[in-house]
Amino acid sequence: MKRALLVPALAMFFLAGCAVHAGYYAAGPPPPPPVVGVAGYAPGPGYVWIDGFYDWRGRYVWVPGYWVRPPHPHARWVSGRAYYHRGHYSYRRGHWR
């Protein structure tokens, strides 16, 4: 009985390390140049502007910029980025650090 529970628990532990790469997606060509926009005023104190960006959804789709509160104090937004490696592009989505 203990062994039957141990194997799935160990598998979950080792697969949890794979979640670090969950933000990477195989992508086609690099994204187009960004669209220029205006941020405007923050809706309240503590809001941060996230610039518009192209997100990979089987193709690049423009997501307009928006105001948002960070998930925790001192959080920093890291923009998404396309990487070129060995003849292929991959895309990492933006995330909070």
DSSP file (Angstrom, degrees, kcal/mol; ACC not computed):
  #  RESIDUE AA STRUCTURE BP1 BP2  ACC     N-H-->O    O-->H-N    N-H-->O    O-->H-N    TCO  KAPPA ALPHA  PHI   PSI    X-CA   Y-CA   Z-CA
    1    1 A M     >        0   0    0      0, 0.0     4,-1.3     0, 0.0     5,-0.2   0.000 360.0 360.0 360.0 -45.6    0.0    0.0    0.0
    2    2 A K  H  >  +     0   0    0      1,-0.2     4,-1.9     2,-0.2     3,-0.3   0.895 360.0  51.3 -63.3 -39.1    2.8    2.4    0.9
    3    3 A R  H  > S+     0   0    0      1,-0.2     4,-1.9     2,-0.2    -1,-0.2   0.881 104.4  57.3 -66.0 -37.2    4.6    1.7   -2.3
    4    4 A A  H  4 S+     0   0    0      1,-0.2    -1,-0.2     2,-0.2    -2,-0.2   0.821 112.8  41.0 -63.5 -30.8    1.5    2.3   -4.3
    5    5 A L  H  X S+     0   0    0     -4,-1.3     4,-1.5    -3,-0.3    -1,-0.2   0.776 110.1  58.9 -84.9 -29.0    1.3    5.8   -2.8
    6    6 A L  H  X S+     0   0    0     -4,-1.9     4,-2.6     2,-0.2     5,-0.2   0.899  99.2  55.9 -69.7 -41.5    5.0    6.5   -3.0
    7    7 A V  H  X S+     0   0    0     -4,-1.9     4,-2.3     1,-0.2    -1,-0.2   0.942 110.5  42.8 -61.7 -51.0    5.4    6.1   -6.8
    8    8 A P  H  > S+     0   0    0      0, 0.0     4,-2.3     0, 0.0    -1,-0.2   0.881 113.9  53.6 -63.0 -34.5    2.8    8.7   -7.8
    9    9 A A  H  X S+     0   0    0     -4,-1.5     4,-1.9     2,-0.2    -2,-0.2   0.919 110.4  45.8 -65.7 -42.3    4.1   11.1   -5.1
   10   10 A L  H  X S+     0   0    0     -4,-2.6     4,-2.5     2,-0.2     5,-0.2   0.889 110.7  53.7 -66.6 -38.4    7.6   10.8   -6.5
   11   11 A A  H  X S+     0   0    0     -4,-2.3     4,-2.3    -5,-0.2    -2,-0.2   0.917 109.1  48.6 -61.9 -42.6    6.4   11.3  -10.0
   12   12 A M  H  X S+     0   0    0     -4,-2.3     4,-1.4     1,-0.2    -1,-0.2   0.893 110.4  52.5 -62.9 -40.0    4.6   14.5   -9.0
   13   13 A F  H  X S+     0   0    0     -4,-1.9     4,-0.6     1,-0.2    -2,-0.2   0.935 113.6  41.4 -62.6 -47.2    7.7   15.7   -7.3
   14   14 A F  H >< S+     0   0    0     -4,-2.5     3,-0.6     1,-0.2     4,-0.3   0.848 114.2  51.6 -72.7 -33.2    9.9   15.2  -10.3
   15   15 A L  H >< S+     0   0    0     -4,-2.3     3,-1.3    -5,-0.2     4,-0.5   0.723  93.9  73.5 -75.0 -20.2    7.4   16.5  -12.8
   16   16 A A  H >< S+     0   0    0     -4,-1.4     3,-1.2     1,-0.3     4,-0.3   0.830  88.2  62.1 -62.0 -30.7    6.9   19.7  -10.7
   17   17 A G  G X< S+     0   0    0     -3,-0.6     3,-1.0    -4,-0.6     4,-0.3   0.746  92.6  65.3 -65.3 -23.3   10.3   20.8  -12.0
   18   18 A C  G X  S+     0   0    0     -3,-1.3     3,-1.3    -4,-0.3    -1,-0.3   0.713  82.7  76.8 -71.4 -19.7    9.0   20.8  -15.5
   19   19 A A  G X  S+     0   0    0     -3,-1.2     3,-1.4    -4,-0.5     4,-0.3   0.729  78.7  72.4 -65.0 -20.8    6.6   23.6  -14.6
   20   20 A V  G <  S+     0   0    0     -3,-1.0     3,-0.5     1,-0.3    -1,-0.3   0.859 101.8  42.9 -60.8 -34.4    9.5   26.1  -14.8
   21   21 A H  G X  S+     0   0    0     -3,-1.3     3,-1.7    -4,-0.3    -1,-0.3   0.325  83.2 102.5 -94.4   7.8    9.4   25.7  -18.6
   22   22 A A  T <  S+     0   0    0     -3,-1.4    -1,-0.2     1,-0.3    -2,-0.1   0.750  73.3  62.5 -65.0 -23.2    5.6   25.8  -18.9
   23   23 A G  T 3  S+     0   0    0     -3,-0.5    70,-1.9    -4,-0.3     2,-0.4   0.512  85.9  92.8 -80.4  -3.7    5.7   29.4  -20.1
   24   24 A Y  E <   -A   92   0A   0     -3,-1.7     2,-0.4    68,-0.2    68,-0.2  -0.742  53.9-177.0 -93.8 138.0    7.7   28.5  -23.2
   25   25 A Y  E     -A   91   0A   0     66,-2.4    66,-3.1    -2,-0.4     2,-0.2  -0.992  31.9-113.7-133.4 140.1    5.9   27.7  -26.4
   26   26 A A  E     -A   90   0A   0     -2,-0.4     2,-0.3    64,-0.2    64,-0.3  -0.542  46.2-173.8 -66.3 136.4    7.1   26.6  -29.8
   27   27 A A  E     -A   89   0A   0     62,-2.5    62,-0.7    -2,-0.2    32,-0.0  -0.878  24.5-129.1-133.6 162.8    6.4   29.4  -32.2
   28   28 A G  S    S-     0   0    0     -2,-0.3    61,-0.3     1,-0.2    -1,-0.2   0.575  74.6 -13.7 -79.6-125.9    6.6   30.1  -35.9
   29   29 A P  S    S-     0   0    0      0, 0.0    -1,-0.2     0, 0.0    59,-0.0  -0.168  91.7 -76.7 -70.3 171.6    8.4   33.3  -37.1
   30   30 A P        -     0   0    0      0, 0.0    30,-0.1     0, 0.0    61,-0.0  -0.272  60.7 -89.9 -65.6 159.5    9.3   36.1  -34.7
   31   31 A P        -     0   0    0      0, 0.0    51,-0.1     0, 0.0    25,-0.0  -0.307  44.5-103.9 -68.6 155.3    6.5   38.4  -33.6
   32   32 A P        -     0   0    0      0, 0.0    22,-0.1     0, 0.0     3,-0.1  -0.189  53.8 -73.4 -66.8 169.1    5.8   41.5  -35.6
   33   33 A P        -     0   0    0      0, 0.0     0, 0.0     0, 0.0     0, 0.0  -0.339  63.6 -94.1 -61.8 148.7    6.9   44.9  -34.3
   34   34 A P        -     0   0    0      0, 0.0     2,-0.4     0, 0.0    19,-0.1  -0.246  35.1-114.2 -65.3 153.4    4.8   46.2  -31.3
   35   35 A V        -     0   0    0     -3,-0.1     2,-0.3     1,-0.0    17,-0.2  -0.713  30.5-122.0 -85.4 136.0    1.8   48.4  -31.9
   36   36 A V        +     0   0    0     -2,-0.4     2,-0.2     2,-0.0    -1,-0.0  -0.640  43.6 160.4 -83.1 135.2    2.2   51.9  -30.4
   37   37 A G        -     0   0    0     -2,-0.3     2,-0.4    15,-0.1    14,-0.0  -0.813  37.2-106.9-142.6-178.5   -0.4   52.9  -27.9
   38   38 A V        -     0   0    0     -2,-0.2    27,-0.0     1,-0.1    -2,-0.0  -0.954  12.8-156.4-120.0 136.5   -1.2   55.3  -25.0
   39   39 A A        -     0   0    0     -2,-0.4    -1,-0.1     1,-0.2     2,-0.1   0.875  25.6-170.9 -80.4 -39.2   -1.3   54.3  -21.3
   40   40 A G        -     0   0    0      2,-0.0     2,-0.3     0, 0.0    -1,-0.2  -0.417  42.8 -29.6  77.0-159.3   -3.5   57.1  -19.9
   41   41 A Y        -     0   0    0     -2,-0.1     0, 0.0     1,-0.1     0, 0.0  -0.690  65.4-106.4 -97.2 147.6   -4.0   57.5  -16.2
   42   42 A A        -     0   0    0     -2,-0.3    -1,-0.1     1,-0.1    -2,-0.0  -0.440  23.4-130.7 -66.5 142.4   -3.8   54.8  -13.6
   43   43 A P  S    S-     0   0    0      0, 0.0    -1,-0.1     0, 0.0    -2,-0.0   0.624  80.3 -24.3 -71.3 -11.4   -7.3   53.8  -12.2
   44   44 A G  S >  S-     0   0    0      0, 0.0     3,-1.2     0, 0.0     2,-0.1  -0.973  89.2 -53.1 179.5 175.0   -5.9   54.1   -8.7
   45   45 A P  T 3  S+     0   0    0      0, 0.0     3,-0.1     0, 0.0    24,-0.0  -0.377 114.6  27.7 -68.0 145.4   -2.8   54.0   -6.5
   46   46 A G  T 3  S+     0   0    0      1,-0.3     2,-0.2    -2,-0.1    22,-0.0   0.413  85.6 133.7  88.2  -1.5   -0.6   50.9   -6.8
   47   47 A Y    <   -     0   0    0     -3,-1.2     2,-0.4    22,-0.2    -1,-0.3  -0.557  39.5-155.8 -83.8 148.9   -1.5   50.0  -10.4
   48   48 A V  E     -C   68   0B   0     20,-3.2    20,-2.1    -2,-0.2     2,-0.5  -0.961  15.8-124.9-123.6 140.1    1.2   49.1  -12.9
   49   49 A W  E     -C   67   0B   0     -2,-0.4     2,-0.6    18,-0.2    18,-0.2  -0.745  17.1-158.2 -86.7 125.9    0.9   49.5  -16.7
   50   50 A I  E     -C   66   0B   0     16,-3.0    16,-1.8    -2,-0.5     3,-0.1  -0.926  23.3-127.1-101.4 116.8    1.6   46.4  -18.7
   51   51 A D        -     0   0    0     -2,-0.6    12,-0.0    14,-0.2    15,-0.0  -0.213  31.5 -94.1 -60.1 152.3    2.5   47.3  -22.3
   52   52 A G        +     0   0    0    -17,-0.2     2,-0.3    13,-0.1    -1,-0.1  -0.307  53.7 178.7 -62.0 153.4    0.6   45.7  -25.1
   53   53 A F  E     -D   63   0C   0     10,-2.2    10,-3.2    -3,-0.1     2,-0.5  -0.983  34.5-104.8-154.8 160.1    2.3   42.6  -26.5
   54   54 A Y  E     -D   62   0C   0     -2,-0.3     2,-0.4     8,-0.2     8,-0.2  -0.826  36.4-160.9 -89.6 127.6    2.0   39.9  -29.0
   55   55 A D  E     -D   61   0C   0      6,-3.0     6,-2.7    -2,-0.5     2,-0.7  -0.869  19.5-120.4-109.2 143.9    0.9   36.6  -27.4
   56   56 A W  E     +D   60   0C   0     -2,-0.4     4,-0.2     4,-0.2    37,-0.1  -0.749  43.7 154.3 -87.4 116.3    1.4   33.2  -29.1
   57   57 A R  S    S-     0   0    0      2,-3.0    -1,-0.1    -2,-0.7     3,-0.1  -0.401  91.3 -57.2-133.9  54.0   -1.9   31.4  -29.6
   58   58 A G  S    S+     0   0    0    -32,-0.2     2,-0.3     3,-0.0    -2,-0.1   0.150 138.7  23.7  84.8 -19.6   -1.1   29.2  -32.5
   59   59 A R  S    S-     0   0    0     -4,-0.2    -2,-3.0   -31,-0.1     2,-0.4  -0.921 108.2 -78.5-159.4 165.2   -0.2   32.5  -34.2
   60   60 A Y  E     -D   56   0C   0     -2,-0.3     2,-0.4    -4,-0.2    -4,-0.2  -0.612  47.2-173.7 -78.1 127.9    0.7   35.9  -32.8
   61   61 A V  E     -D   55   0C   0     -6,-2.7    -6,-3.0    -2,-0.4     2,-0.4  -0.980  24.9-121.0-122.6 131.7   -2.2   37.9  -31.5
   62   62 A W  E     -D   54   0C   0     -2,-0.4    -8,-0.2    -8,-0.2   -10,-0.0  -0.576  22.6-165.7 -75.2 128.3   -2.0   41.5  -30.2
   63   63 A V  E     -D   53   0C   0    -10,-3.2   -10,-2.2    -2,-0.4     3,-0.1  -0.969  22.1-129.1-111.8 115.6   -3.0   41.9  -26.6
   64   64 A P        -     0   0    0      0, 0.0   -14,-0.1     0, 0.0   -11,-0.0  -0.224  31.3 -93.1 -64.7 155.2   -3.6   45.7  -25.8
   65   65 A G        -     0   0    0    -13,-0.1     2,-0.3   -27,-0.0   -14,-0.2  -0.202  48.6-177.5 -63.6 158.2   -1.9   47.2  -22.8
   66   66 A Y  E     -C   50   0B   0    -16,-1.8   -16,-3.0    -3,-0.1     2,-0.3  -0.987  28.4-109.5-155.9 159.8   -3.7   47.3  -19.5
   67   67 A W  E     +C   49   0B   0     -2,-0.3     2,-0.3   -18,-0.2   -18,-0.2  -0.757  42.6 163.4 -92.4 140.1   -3.5   48.5  -15.9
   68   68 A V  E     -C   48   0B   0    -20,-2.1   -20,-3.2    -2,-0.3    -2,-0.0  -0.991  38.0-116.0-153.6 152.9   -3.1   45.9  -13.1
   69   69 A R        -     0   0    0     -2,-0.3   -22,-0.2   -22,-0.2   -23,-0.1  -0.783  41.5-110.2 -89.6 136.3   -2.1   45.6   -9.5
   70   70 A P        -     0   0    0      0, 0.0    -1,-0.1     0, 0.0     4,-0.0  -0.281  22.6-121.4 -61.6 151.9    1.0   43.5   -8.9
   71   71 A P  S    S+     0   0    0      0, 0.0    -2,-0.0     0, 0.0    25,-0.0   0.735  90.3   3.2 -70.0 -22.1    0.4   40.2   -7.1
   72   72 A H  S >  S-     0   0    0      0, 0.0     3,-1.7     0, 0.0     0, 0.0  -0.979  96.0 -73.1-156.2 160.1    2.7   41.1   -4.2
   73   73 A P  T 3  S+     0   0    0      0, 0.0     3,-0.1     0, 0.0     0, 0.0  -0.262 116.8  15.6 -58.0 143.2    4.8   44.0   -3.0
   74   74 A H  T 3  S+     0   0    0      1,-0.2     2,-0.1    -4,-0.0    23,-0.0   0.583  88.0 154.2  68.6  13.2    8.0   44.6   -5.0
   75   75 A A    <   -     0   0    0     -3,-1.7     2,-0.4    21,-0.0    -1,-0.2  -0.431  28.4-155.6 -69.1 147.2    6.7   42.4   -7.9
   76   76 A R        -     0   0    0     -3,-0.1    21,-3.1    -2,-0.1     2,-0.4  -0.991  11.2-129.5-129.7 133.9    8.2   43.2  -11.3
   77   77 A W  E     -E   96   0D   0     -2,-0.4     2,-0.6    19,-0.2    19,-0.2  -0.688  16.5-160.0 -84.0 129.7    6.6   42.4  -14.7
   78   78 A V  E     -E   95   0D   0     17,-3.0    17,-2.1    -2,-0.4    -2,-0.0  -0.957  21.4-128.5-109.5 118.9    8.9   40.7  -17.1
   79   79 A S        -     0   0    0     -2,-0.6    13,-0.0    15,-0.2   -26,-0.0  -0.224  26.5 -98.9 -66.4 153.8    7.7   41.1  -20.7
   80   80 A G        -     0   0    0     14,-0.1     2,-0.3    11,-0.0    13,-0.2  -0.279  43.9-166.5 -65.9 159.3    7.2   38.1  -23.0
   81   81 A R  E     -B   92   0A   0     11,-2.2    11,-2.9     2,-0.0     2,-0.4  -0.996  20.6-131.7-154.1 142.9   10.0   37.4  -25.5
   82   82 A A  E     -B   91   0A   0     -2,-0.3     2,-0.4     9,-0.2     9,-0.2  -0.817  25.0-159.7 -94.9 137.0   10.7   35.3  -28.6
   83   83 A Y  E     -B   90   0A   0      7,-3.4     7,-2.5    -2,-0.4     2,-0.5  -0.918   7.7-149.3-117.1 142.3   13.9   33.3  -28.6
   84   84 A Y  E     +B   89   0A   0     -2,-0.4     2,-0.4     5,-0.2     5,-0.2  -0.958  26.9 161.8-111.6 122.9   15.7   31.9  -31.7
   85   85 A H  E >   -B   88   0A   0      3,-3.0     3,-1.3    -2,-0.5    -2,-0.1  -0.953  63.7 -17.4-147.1 122.5   17.6   28.7  -31.1
   86   86 A R  T 3  S-     0   0    0     -2,-0.4     3,-0.1     1,-0.3    -1,-0.1   0.870 127.6 -46.6  52.8  45.0   18.9   26.1  -33.6
   87   87 A G  T 3  S+     0   0    0      1,-0.2     2,-0.3     0, 0.0    -1,-0.3   0.522 121.0  93.7  82.4   5.5   16.7   27.3  -36.5
   88   88 A H  E <   - B   0  85A   0     -3,-1.3    -3,-3.0   -59,-0.0     2,-0.4  -0.958  63.5-135.2-132.5 149.8   13.4   27.5  -34.4
   89   89 A Y  E     -AB  27  84A   0    -62,-0.7   -62,-2.5    -2,-0.3     2,-0.3  -0.806  19.0-176.6 -99.4 143.2   11.6   30.2  -32.5
   90   90 A S  E     -AB  26  83A   0     -7,-2.5    -7,-3.4    -2,-0.4     2,-0.4  -0.941  13.8-143.8-130.4 158.7   10.1   29.7  -29.1
   91   91 A Y  E     -AB  25  82A   0    -66,-3.1   -66,-2.4    -2,-0.3     2,-0.5  -0.978   4.6-159.0-128.5 133.1    8.1   32.2  -27.1
   92   92 A R  E     -AB  24  81A   0    -11,-2.9   -11,-2.2    -2,-0.4   -68,-0.2  -0.958  23.9-129.7-111.5 124.3    8.0   32.8  -23.4
   93   93 A R        -     0   0    0    -70,-1.9   -70,-0.1    -2,-0.5   -38,-0.1  -0.259  31.4 -93.2 -67.8 155.9    5.0   34.6  -22.0
   94   94 A G        +     0   0    0    -14,-0.1     2,-0.3   -17,-0.0   -15,-0.2  -0.327  52.3 174.8 -64.6 152.4    5.3   37.6  -19.8
   95   95 A H  E     -E   78   0D   0    -17,-2.1   -17,-3.0    -3,-0.1     2,-0.3  -0.980  33.3 -99.2-156.3 162.7    5.2   36.9  -16.0
   96   96 A W  E      E   77   0D   0     -2,-0.3   -19,-0.2   -19,-0.2   -21,-0.0  -0.700 360.0 360.0 -87.5 139.6    5.6   38.5  -12.6
   97   97 A R              0   0    0    -21,-3.1   -20,-0.1    -2,-0.3    -1,-0.1   0.331 360.0 360.0-118.9 360.0    8.9   38.1  -10.9
